[in-house]
Amino acid sequence: MQSGGFFPRLEAITKIADYLDCSVDYLLGRTSCMQESPEDDLKREFLAVFDELSFTEQVEVIELLLEKLKKNPPL
């Protein structure tokens, strides 16, 4: 790195986040929420699986979700 700085290892960042009881994203300034919610984990898991699908499969999932939302709109 030309700036003369260094990048801490992910393990070190994780230990600091654990010590401070906050998320790594919060330490890195990627979110203003100190703690991740279970919903965040669920979203991340869904997106990881969704990204593995083909385009056609992604379209099918979106269509199914839209159909479900039309039948049962969120409150």
C-alpha positions as CSV (number, residue, x, y, z in Angstrom):
1,M,0.0,0.0,0.0
2,Q,1.5,3.3,-1.0
3,S,-0.1,5.5,1.7
4,G,2.1,3.9,4.3
5,G,-0.9,2.6,6.2
6,F,-2.1,-0.9,6.8
7,F,-5.3,-2.9,6.6
8,P,-6.2,-4.8,9.8
9,R,-7.0,-8.5,9.4
10,L,-10.7,-9.4,9.3
11,E,-10.0,-11.5,12.4
12,A,-8.8,-8.4,14.3
13,I,-11.8,-6.3,13.2
14,T,-14.2,-9.1,14.2
15,K,-12.6,-9.3,17.7
16,I,-12.9,-5.6,18.1
17,A,-16.6,-5.7,17.1
18,D,-17.2,-8.6,19.5
19,Y,-15.5,-6.7,22.3
20,L,-17.5,-3.5,21.6
21,D,-20.7,-5.6,21.1
22,C,-21.3,-4.1,17.7
23,S,-21.3,-5.2,14.1
24,V,-18.3,-5.2,11.8
25,D,-20.3,-3.0,9.4
26,Y,-20.8,-0.5,12.1
27,L,-17.1,-0.3,12.8
28,L,-16.4,0.2,9.1
29,G,-19.0,2.9,8.8
30,R,-21.3,0.9,6.5
31,T,-24.3,1.2,8.8
32,S,-25.5,3.5,11.6
33,C,-27.0,0.5,13.4
34,M,-24.6,-0.9,16.0
35,Q,-26.3,-4.4,16.0
36,E,-27.6,-6.4,13.2
37,S,-31.1,-7.7,13.5
38,P,-32.3,-11.2,12.7
39,E,-34.0,-9.7,9.7
40,D,-30.7,-8.5,8.4
41,D,-29.3,-12.1,8.6
42,L,-32.4,-13.4,6.8
43,K,-32.1,-10.8,4.1
44,R,-28.4,-11.6,3.6
45,E,-29.1,-15.3,3.4
46,F,-31.9,-14.8,0.9
47,L,-29.8,-12.6,-1.3
48,A,-26.9,-15.1,-1.2
49,V,-29.2,-17.9,-2.4
50,F,-31.0,-15.6,-4.9
51,D,-27.6,-14.6,-6.5
52,E,-26.9,-18.3,-7.1
53,L,-30.0,-18.7,-9.2
54,S,-30.2,-18.3,-13.0
55,F,-31.9,-15.3,-14.4
56,T,-35.0,-17.4,-15.2
57,E,-35.1,-18.8,-11.7
58,Q,-34.8,-15.3,-10.3
59,V,-37.7,-14.1,-12.4
60,E,-39.8,-17.0,-11.2
61,V,-39.0,-16.2,-7.5
62,I,-39.9,-12.6,-8.0
63,E,-43.2,-13.5,-9.7
64,L,-44.0,-15.9,-6.8
65,L,-43.2,-13.3,-4.2
66,L,-45.3,-10.6,-6.0
67,E,-48.2,-13.1,-6.3
68,K,-48.0,-13.9,-2.6
69,L,-47.9,-10.2,-1.7
70,K,-51.0,-9.4,-3.7
71,K,-52.9,-12.2,-1.9
72,N,-51.5,-11.1,1.6
73,P,-50.4,-7.5,1.5
74,P,-48.1,-6.4,4.4
75,L,-49.6,-4.4,7.1
